[in-house]
Amino acid sequence: VSQNSAIPLAMSVKAQRSSFNLDGKDGRLVCQEFTTWGIRNPDSATAVAAIQALTKVIERSKAQTLMELQEDLKAAMESLKSMDENSITLAAGCELFSRYVTRTSLDIPDFDTCKKRLISRGKVFAENSIQSRTRISKFGDRFIQDNARILIHGRSRVVAQLLNHAHQKHKKFSVYISEGRPKNHGYLMAEELKEMGIYCTLILDSAVAATMDDIDMVLVGAEAVVENGGIINTVGTYQMAMVASLLNKPVYVAAESYKFSRLFPLSQKDIKQRNHVEKPPILPKRAKLPK
């Protein structure tokens, strides 16, 4: 390559750099919008909040080309992921929107038209996500038979809505919920189902195997559905599924399509995990533990 031809190439690369200030105002703003959406819409999923925040980035972007817009979005996604590096749902939402941007840019080469399409689709995504739970509830209702004994694990909006849908159709069933330590998701899920009028029995995490004989089916949600067909969910799901498999109990997973992730874990160690060890209670000064 001649020296003269290298000059416009360098200028072209420089023109494609993102105008998004990752460590400055832009980075803080996209994180703030993500948090605000979650507060205003407590029933909304993490992936939906991420897509709404990224849609705002497109609205504010001063990019003049699709390449520059993609660079802005890439920087914004890095800001969002830095809020919780272990959140698979957050990463899956960013990846989903990134793939949609790429596909739309190929289908609609005109920049202004493409930008308008991305903004309009981003705004209706939240509505579609809520409708997807309704569709899952109607489809999954057929798996819940009268007098069924259902074991659930973790806190899942989809599972709660599915059970509520079956309850509204006057199906009679009983629900067993594991504690879900260390965050006690089982207690929170039990409270939600109780408000819906669904009878629940809370069991110890260590009592899953002992309870499995009395169970007809296991029903769980998912943080992500990976490419090999497996799921990633709250700690304890794996051992529950193993026990259910040994005792020939069916395991059903209720999850929205936007949770499909481009991950291919070969073992548990391939997944970024939060610290699942419970910390001892913080005692006040001069307090002593009983002997």
PyMOL commands that set and color helices and strands:
alter all, ss='L'
color gray80, all
select helices_A, chain A and resi 3-15+25-40+46-60+66-83+88-107+111-143+157-168+185-195+205-214+237-246+257-259+268-270
alter helices_A, ss='H'
color red, helices_A
select strands_A, chain A and resi 148-153+173-178+200-203+217-220+224-225+231-232+251-253
alter strands_A, ss='S'
color yellow, strands_A
deselect
rebuild
show_as cartoon
